[in-house]
């Protein structure tokens, strides 16, 4: 009985998905990117990667949204033109090998 209750509580929680966003202009801000994605659901967190010296956006970032909202945003925004450049919107791939591996 406890096991059934535990399964129900886990399934009712919202599972957040991390989305990679590329092709952003240098003048992009967290507010402007949130505005684009909020059309498809609530943006739970956002992190734009910025240059250390200038502080400007490096052209990509990461957004967290709920699963069904993330899928809707990816389907609608991937390839969409924004500031004369197409956006690249995909789920973050956590299965790829990070780094080059062991140096020889």
Residue pairs with C-beta under 8 A, 6 or more apart in sequence:
14 66
14 67
15 66
15 67
16 44
16 45
16 64
16 65
16 66
16 67
17 64
17 65
17 66
17 67
17 70
17 71
17 91
18 62
18 63
18 64
18 91
18 92
18 94
19 62
19 63
19 64
19 65
19 70
19 73
19 74
19 89
19 90
19 91
19 92
20 60
20 62
20 88
20 89
20 90
20 91
20 92
20 93
21 33
21 60
21 61
21 62
21 63
21 87
21 88
21 89
22 59
22 60
22 87
22 88
22 89
23 59
23 60
23 82
23 85
23 86
23 87
23 88
24 33
24 48
24 57
24 59
24 60
24 61
24 82
24 83
24 87
25 57
25 59
25 82
25 83
25 85
26 56
26 57
26 59
27 56
27 57
28 48
28 57
28 59
28 61
28 83
29 48
29 57
30 46
30 48
33 46
33 48
33 61
33 63
34 43
34 46
36 77
36 82
37 43
37 63
37 65
37 73
37 77
39 73
39 76
40 65
40 69
40 72
40 73
40 76
40 77
41 65
41 66
41 68
41 69
41 70
41 72
41 73
42 65
42 66
42 69
43 63
43 64
43 65
44 64
44 65
44 66
45 63
45 64
46 61
46 62
46 63
46 64
47 61
47 62
47 63
48 57
48 58
48 60
48 61
49 57
49 58
49 59
49 60
49 61
50 56
50 57
50 58
51 57
51 58
60 88
62 92
65 73
70 91
73 89
74 89
74 90
74 91
77 87
77 89
78 87
78 88
78 89
78 90
79 86
79 87
79 88
80 86
80 87
81 87
